[in-house]
Amino acid sequence: MTPTQPNKVMSLYKKVTAYPFGKQIFSKMVSRMAPYFGTVHPYISDLRVNRCECLIKKRKKVQNHIGTVHVIAICNGLEMAMGTMAEASIPAHLRWIPKGMSVDYTAKAGSDILCVAEVKPEQWQVGDMLVDVKAYDTNGVVVVQGHIKLWISEKPQK
């Protein structure tokens, strides 16, 4: 993949989001590919090569006993942002699989949450790769931060 030749996921995103409600449609499509993501009703608000932003609305189904967005719902959003970013960004000769997630809870999540996953282009190398993930409240305060570890390997020869 080169900057002038987007992969299938990025091409689909650009095509679908050209239409009214395109981001909602694309978000539903991704949620159907990995159904557990749908439990938080994620909305992919921005997708670029090496970066994805995913919004989780604060609603009763994602709240904990103190009325804030539950950290597991946030982790679900972070994983969706990471997976969508990876699928839209990975070079054509590579593949990925998640190996783990490490996060810190840094503040109460009392509003809608923006989950962001981002890497640098040079990180796409065979071996372990750490994807930086952060979740922000509507005031821009980081409420969860950490990384998701991926294993990057060459695709097998066909």
Backbone as CSV, one residue per row, in Angstrom:
resi,resn,N_x,N_y,N_z,CA_x,CA_y,CA_z,C_x,C_y,C_z
1,MET,0.850,-1.179,0.000,0.000,0.000,0.000,0.890,1.236,0.000
2,THR,0.564,2.168,-0.824,1.253,3.452,-0.850,0.226,4.526,-0.532
3,PRO,0.676,5.745,-0.219,-0.289,6.801,0.074,-1.282,7.032,-1.068
4,THR,-0.906,6.709,-2.318,-1.815,6.898,-3.442,-2.664,5.658,-3.707
5,GLN,-2.339,4.535,-3.076,-3.094,3.308,-3.264,-3.595,2.795,-1.919
6,PRO,-4.766,3.239,-1.490,-5.277,2.759,-0.200,-5.669,1.285,-0.280
7,ASN,-5.597,0.598,0.857,-6.017,-0.804,0.883,-7.537,-0.897,0.862
8,LYS,-8.058,-2.130,0.932,-9.506,-2.341,0.803,-10.314,-1.618,1.877
9,VAL,-9.832,-1.660,3.122,-10.585,-1.024,4.217,-10.610,0.495,4.050
10,MET,-9.469,1.068,3.733,-9.426,2.526,3.555,-10.247,2.937,2.333
11,SER,-10.190,2.150,1.272,-11.004,2.441,0.088,-12.491,2.386,0.421
12,LEU,-12.892,1.371,1.186,-14.289,1.239,1.591,-14.716,2.438,2.432
13,TYR,-13.862,2.843,3.379,-14.167,3.996,4.229,-14.390,5.241,3.374
14,LYS,-13.488,5.492,2.444,-13.604,6.687,1.606,-14.861,6.635,0.740
15,LYS,-15.180,5.454,0.240,-16.364,5.304,-0.606,-17.648,5.508,0.197
16,VAL,-17.768,4.806,1.317,-19.000,4.848,2.111,-19.213,6.217,2.746
17,THR,-18.147,6.838,3.233,-18.309,8.120,3.932,-18.571,9.285,2.990
18,ALA,-18.542,9.046,1.700,-18.897,10.088,0.743,-20.410,10.298,0.703
19,TYR,-21.161,9.360,1.256,-22.618,9.421,1.255,-23.137,9.967,2.588
20,PRO,-24.365,10.489,2.577,-24.966,10.909,3.854,-25.002,9.723,4.830
21,PHE,-24.734,9.981,6.074,-24.693,8.962,7.132,-23.618,7.898,6.880
22,GLY,-22.662,8.221,6.035,-21.626,7.261,5.668,-20.794,6.771,6.844
23,LYS,-20.470,7.661,7.760,-19.672,7.234,8.921,-20.462,6.288,9.809
24,GLN,-21.764,6.536,9.962,-22.601,5.619,10.738,-22.653,4.252,10.054
25,ILE,-22.811,4.254,8.744,-22.877,2.995,7.993,-21.558,2.237,8.120
26,PHE,-20.446,2.927,7.932,-19.140,2.276,8.037,-18.941,1.717,9.449
27,SER,-19.317,2.475,10.466,-19.173,2.013,11.853,-19.982,0.740,12.084
28,LYS,-21.184,0.687,11.540,-22.020,-0.524,11.662,-21.376,-1.699,10.930
29,MET,-20.789,-1.423,9.770,-20.139,-2.490,9.005,-18.989,-3.102,9.814
30,VAL,-18.173,-2.255,10.417,-17.056,-2.754,11.222,-17.587,-3.535,12.418
31,SER,-18.637,-3.025,13.052,-19.219,-3.713,14.209,-19.778,-5.082,13.825
32,ARG,-20.240,-5.227,12.622,-20.763,-6.535,12.185,-19.635,-7.518,11.917
33,MET,-18.466,-7.013,11.523,-17.320,-7.902,11.297,-16.787,-8.454,12.614
34,ALA,-16.872,-7.671,13.654,-16.448,-8.083,14.995,-17.606,-7.717,15.929
35,PRO,-18.600,-8.598,16.058,-19.865,-8.245,16.732,-19.738,-7.696,18.150
36,TYR,-18.732,-8.102,18.908,-18.618,-7.606,20.274,-18.463,-6.086,20.305
37,PHE,-17.823,-5.512,19.283,-17.675,-4.061,19.236,-19.021,-3.362,19.267
38,GLY,-20.032,-3.978,18.678,-21.357,-3.372,18.613,-21.992,-3.128,19.961
39,THR,-21.502,-3.777,21.001,-22.097,-3.620,22.327,-21.944,-2.200,22.871
40,VAL,-20.968,-1.447,22.364,-20.781,-0.069,22.835,-21.287,0.958,21.821
41,HIS,-21.912,0.494,20.735,-22.425,1.363,19.680,-21.362,2.380,19.235
42,PRO,-20.225,1.895,18.760,-19.126,2.795,18.391,-19.413,3.560,17.103
43,TYR,-18.794,4.713,16.999,-18.918,5.562,15.819,-17.513,5.981,15.403
44,ILE,-17.081,5.542,14.245,-15.747,5.919,13.760,-15.855,7.327,13.192
45,SER,-15.313,8.273,13.933,-15.434,9.680,13.554,-14.331,10.119,12.605
46,ASP,-13.191,9.390,12.597,-12.098,9.732,11.686,-11.236,8.501,11.481
47,LEU,-10.863,8.256,10.240,-9.956,7.162,9.911,-8.968,7.657,8.874
48,ARG,-7.712,7.579,9.236,-6.609,7.911,8.331,-5.592,6.793,8.445
49,VAL,-4.692,6.710,7.493,-3.627,5.724,7.601,-2.875,6.005,8.899
50,ASN,-2.745,4.971,9.723,-2.023,5.001,10.998,-2.743,5.735,12.132
51,ARG,-4.015,6.067,11.961,-4.779,6.721,13.039,-6.273,6.463,12.858
52,CYS,-6.938,6.164,13.978,-8.388,6.001,13.969,-8.956,6.606,15.246
53,GLU,-10.096,7.294,15.097,-10.835,7.841,16.227,-12.216,7.210,16.257
54,CYS,-12.603,6.753,17.429,-13.876,6.045,17.608,-14.592,6.641,18.817
55,LEU,-15.829,7.079,18.629,-16.604,7.721,19.687,-17.544,6.723,20.347
56,ILE,-17.570,6.750,21.676,-18.537,5.982,22.456,-19.399,6.990,23.206
57,LYS,-20.687,6.956,22.949,-21.618,7.841,23.652,-21.867,7.318,25.058
58,LYS,-21.915,8.227,26.016,-22.255,7.852,27.389,-23.748,7.563,27.427
59,ARG,-24.083,6.346,27.729,-25.479,5.934,27.851,-25.548,4.847,28.907
60,LYS,-26.720,4.552,29.358,-26.919,3.639,30.492,-26.204,2.293,30.314
61,LYS,-26.238,1.726,29.116,-25.671,0.390,28.899,-24.150,0.325,29.022
62,VAL,-23.460,1.458,28.987,-21.996,1.432,29.118,-21.523,2.059,30.431
63,GLN,-22.463,2.362,31.330,-22.089,2.979,32.598,-21.872,1.941,33.690
64,ASN,-21.063,2.314,34.647,-20.842,1.482,35.828,-21.745,1.962,36.969
65,HIS,-21.503,1.439,38.152,-22.352,1.747,39.305,-22.241,3.190,39.805
66,ILE,-21.193,3.918,39.390,-21.068,5.324,39.812,-21.455,6.295,38.701
67,GLY,-21.992,5.763,37.602,-22.507,6.622,36.537,-21.477,7.112,35.536
68,THR,-20.272,6.539,35.547,-19.279,6.905,34.543,-19.200,5.787,33.508
69,VAL,-18.565,6.075,32.385,-18.417,5.056,31.348,-17.453,3.989,31.877
70,HIS,-17.900,2.749,31.848,-17.125,1.628,32.377,-15.847,1.453,31.571
71,VAL,-14.757,1.188,32.252,-13.466,1.079,31.585,-13.433,-0.080,30.588
72,ILE,-14.195,-1.125,30.814,-14.211,-2.226,29.849,-14.880,-1.768,28.551
73,ALA,-15.896,-0.925,28.646,-16.507,-0.355,27.436,-15.489,0.517,26.706
74,ILE,-14.707,1.270,27.471,-13.667,2.113,26.866,-12.616,1.237,26.191
75,CYS,-12.197,0.171,26.856,-11.221,-0.750,26.246,-11.775,-1.355,24.965
76,ASN,-13.058,-1.648,24.940,-13.707,-2.153,23.732,-13.587,-1.118,22.610
77,GLY,-13.841,0.137,22.928,-13.699,1.213,21.943,-12.268,1.389,21.483
78,LEU,-11.322,1.279,22.422,-9.905,1.389,22.057,-9.495,0.251,21.133
79,GLU,-9.993,-0.952,21.421,-9.648,-2.087,20.572,-10.265,-1.932,19.177
80,MET,-11.477,-1.399,19.107,-12.075,-1.164,17.793,-11.276,-0.127,17.009
81,ALA,-10.876,0.950,17.670,-10.068,1.972,17.004,-8.760,1.365,16.511
82,MET,-8.118,0.546,17.356,-6.855,-0.075,16.965,-7.051,-1.018,15.790
83,GLY,-8.054,-1.880,15.858,-8.271,-2.856,14.802,-8.612,-2.219,13.472
84,THR,-9.437,-1.187,13.513,-9.801,-0.489,12.283,-8.596,0.225,11.706
85,MET,-7.823,0.883,12.569,-6.603,1.553,12.116,-5.649,0.548,11.497
86,ALA,-5.460,-0.603,12.164,-4.521,-1.614,11.660,-4.973,-2.137,10.301
87,GLU,-6.246,-2.459,10.177,-6.753,-2.987,8.904,-6.641,-1.962,7.777
88,ALA,-6.783,-0.691,8.104,-6.724,0.362,7.090,-5.292,0.798,6.777
89,SER,-4.327,0.361,7.585,-2.978,0.912,7.484,-1.884,-0.096,7.175
90,ILE,-2.069,-1.346,7.523,-0.989,-2.321,7.434,-0.509,-2.501,5.995
91,PRO,0.797,-2.541,5.785,1.315,-2.807,4.439,0.811,-4.157,3.919
92,ALA,0.640,-4.245,2.617,0.002,-5.400,1.978,0.708,-6.726,2.251
93,HIS,2.009,-6.723,2.508,2.753,-7.969,2.700,2.751,-8.455,4.154
94,LEU,2.095,-7.690,5.042,2.094,-8.030,6.467,0.690,-8.391,6.948
95,ARG,0.637,-9.030,8.122,-0.621,-9.317,8.813,-0.388,-9.077,10.302
96,TRP,-1.480,-8.969,11.056,-1.363,-8.659,12.485,-2.328,-9.512,13.283
97,ILE,-1.980,-9.659,14.556,-2.871,-10.295,15.523,-2.580,-9.659,16.885
98,PRO,-3.622,-9.368,17.679,-3.360,-8.745,18.992,-2.770,-9.756,19.965
99,LYS,-1.860,-9.261,20.818,-1.225,-10.094,21.846,-1.577,-9.652,23.256
100,GLY,-2.019,-8.424,23.411,-2.332,-7.957,24.759,-2.660,-6.482,24.779
101,MET,-3.156,-6.067,25.926,-3.524,-4.664,26.123,-3.092,-4.263,27.528
102,SER,-2.500,-3.105,27.628,-2.104,-2.563,28.920,-2.620,-1.134,28.995
103,VAL,-3.464,-0.857,29.994,-4.033,0.483,30.115,-3.977,0.972,31.553
104,ASP,-3.942,2.276,31.677,-4.040,2.945,32.975,-5.293,3.799,32.961
105,TYR,-6.000,3.787,34.076,-7.176,4.635,34.240,-6.676,5.933,34.866
106,THR,-6.808,7.028,34.154,-6.192,8.273,34.615,-7.188,9.306,35.132
107,ALA,-8.471,9.141,34.816,-9.499,10.082,35.281,-10.869,9.431,35.121
108,LYS,-11.864,9.990,35.811,-13.229,9.489,35.651,-13.739,9.815,34.248
109,ALA,-14.485,8.882,33.689,-15.013,9.023,32.333,-16.486,9.398,32.412
110,GLY,-16.758,10.652,32.706,-18.125,11.088,32.958,-18.866,11.662,31.769
111,SER,-18.370,11.456,30.557,-19.014,12.021,29.371,-18.852,11.045,28.212
112,ASP,-19.242,11.477,27.013,-18.913,10.688,25.828,-17.390,10.519,25.791
113,ILE,-16.935,9.449,25.154,-15.509,9.133,25.141,-15.013,8.983,23.711
114,LEU,-13.905,9.644,23.398,-13.252,9.517,22.095,-12.040,8.609,22.262
115,CYS,-12.076,7.462,21.597,-10.989,6.481,21.659,-10.101,6.666,20.435
116,VAL,-8.789,6.783,20.666,-7.844,7.053,19.584,-6.739,6.009,19.602
117,ALA,-6.454,5.445,18.424,-5.328,4.525,18.245,-4.439,5.102,17.158
118,GLU,-3.127,5.117,17.434,-2.213,5.757,16.483,-0.845,5.096,16.519
119,VAL,-0.241,4.967,15.342,1.129,4.470,15.209,1.888,5.362,14.239
120,LYS,3.192,5.197,14.226,4.035,5.877,13.249,4.271,4.907,12.084
121,PRO,4.384,5.401,10.868,4.543,4.509,9.710,5.708,3.521,9.842
122,GLU,6.783,3.951,10.443,7.967,3.079,10.562,7.774,1.924,11.542
123,GLN,6.698,1.938,12.313,6.436,0.856,13.252,5.997,-0.436,12.569
124,TRP,5.543,-0.364,11.332,5.057,-1.551,10.635,6.232,-2.434,10.222
125,GLN,6.717,-3.200,11.183,7.837,-4.125,10.990,7.458,-5.474,11.592
126,VAL,8.056,-6.544,11.080,7.817,-7.872,11.639,8.264,-7.894,13.097
127,GLY,7.431,-8.484,13.958,7.726,-8.580,15.385,6.648,-7.896,16.208
128,ASP,6.941,-7.680,17.482,5.999,-6.992,18.366,5.894,-5.517,17.985
129,MET,4.683,-5.008,18.046,4.442,-3.595,17.759,3.474,-3.063,18.811
130,LEU,3.803,-1.933,19.403,2.928,-1.306,20.391,2.137,-0.181,19.725
131,VAL,0.818,-0.276,19.826,-0.071,0.754,19.302,-0.490,1.633,20.475
132,ASP,-0.179,2.912,20.402,-0.600,3.843,21.446,-2.102,4.049,21.370
133,VAL,-2.757,3.936,22.527,-4.198,4.156,22.608,-4.491,5.132,23.741
134,LYS,-5.435,6.028,23.488,-5.867,6.990,24.502,-7.362,7.207,24.359
135,ALA,-8.008,7.436,25.483,-9.429,7.755,25.506,-9.590,9.117,26.174
136,TYR,-10.347,9.992,25.519,-10.537,11.367,25.979,-12.005,11.621,26.307
137,ASP,-12.242,12.432,27.347,-13.605,12.874,27.607,-13.889,14.097,26.735
138,THR,-15.076,14.656,26.850,-15.449,15.778,25.987,-14.676,17.058,26.291
139,ASN,-13.977,17.101,27.413,-13.128,18.254,27.739,-11.680,18.049,27.298
140,GLY,-11.399,16.930,26.629,-10.045,16.652,26.168,-9.146,16.032,27.221
141,VAL,-9.714,15.644,28.360,-8.944,15.009,29.430,-8.760,13.535,29.097
142,VAL,-7.524,13.049,29.221,-7.252,11.634,28.990,-7.791,10.847,30.180
143,VAL,-8.729,9.924,29.912,-9.323,9.126,30.983,-8.746,7.710,31.032
144,VAL,-8.241,7.234,29.911,-7.558,5.941,29.836,-6.435,6.097,28.820
145,GLN,-5.272,5.532,29.141,-4.167,5.545,28.180,-3.375,4.262,28.321
146,GLY,-2.719,3.881,27.260,-1.912,2.672,27.289,-1.501,2.261,25.900
147,HIS,-1.374,0.942,25.719,-1.012,0.432,24.405,-1.609,-0.960,24.206
148,ILE,-1.764,-1.293,22.951,-2.179,-2.631,22.563,-1.008,-3.239,21.803
149,LYS,-0.588,-4.416,22.246,0.547,-5.083,21.605,0.041,-5.971,20.482
150,LEU,0.643,-5.786,19.301,0.325,-6.617,18.140,1.537,-7.454,17.768
151,TRP,1.282,-8.615,17.195,2.330,-9.411,16.574,2.177,-9.196,15.071
152,ILE,3.228,-8.685,14.449,3.231,-8.424,13.016,4.084,-9.505,12.352
153,SER,3.532,-10.121,11.311,4.279,-11.161,10.590,4.041,-11.018,9.095
154,GLU,4.915,-11.667,8.324,4.774,-11.689,6.880,3.582,-12.565,6.516
155,LYS,2.841,-12.183,5.481,1.774,-13.057,4.981,2.440,-14.247,4.297
156,PRO,1.852,-15.435,4.438,2.450,-16.593,3.768,2.356,-16.474,2.245
157,GLN,3.313,-17.073,1.573,3.297,-17.090,0.104,2.141,-17.955,-0.372
158,LYS,1.487,-17.528,-1.437,0.352,-18.308,-1.975,0.822,-19.207,-3.079
